[in-house]
């Protein structure tokens, strides 16, 4: 059983998350959930849960991600 095919939105979200959290390997798991592997391993049934867990596990990276998203150009 391979990984479920990603939708276009999920693919775009993964690209964004890899850019925002470069120290983390972020992926969908075979059961349709989400995983992030860094200093620790995180799993969640949905993307919102994964983002909440990432914010708790790596607040510095989360602050950096927020600053990148709110940067005025």
N, C-alpha and C positions, 0 to 999 in steps of 0.2 A: 504494500500500500504506500504509494508515494504521497508527496505533499499535494494538497488540493490546489487547483489552479487559482491564481490570484485574479481578482477583478482589477480593472484599470485603476479605480480609486485606491485599492489596497497597494498596488504597485507604486503609485505615486506617493502614497503615505510612507511606504518603506524607504523610498529614495530620500524623502524629506527627513525621516527619523535617522537614517544613516548619516546624513549631513549634520543634523543637530546633536546627535549623540555618537560621535565617532569612536568612542572608547567601548561601545557596546555592539555586540552582534545581535541584531534584531531580525526576527523571522516569524513566519507562521509555522505552527507545528502540524503534524499529520492529522490531528483531531480537529483542526480548524481554530485552535486557540492561538495565542500570541506568546512568544518567548523573547527574552532579552538575556544575554550572557555577557557579563562583565566581571567585576570583582566577585559578584554573586550571580546566581541564576534566578530569573524571575519568570513566572508564567501567569497568564490571565486568560479568561475565557473571551474577553473582548478588548478592543484597543483602548477604550477609556480606562479600564482596569490596569492595563499595562502601563499607561502614562502615569496613573496615580502611583503605581509601584515604583516606576523609574524616579519620580519626583521624591519619593521617600528614600530610595536607595542611593540616589546621587543628586542631592540638592544643588551642588555646585554646577554640575552639568545642566541641570534644569534651569538655573538662573542664567547660565550662558545661552542656552537655547532661547529663552524668553527674550534676552537682550538682542539676539540675532533677528528674531521675528519682529521686534518692535523698533529696530534700528531705522532711523530716518535717513534717507538718501537724497 
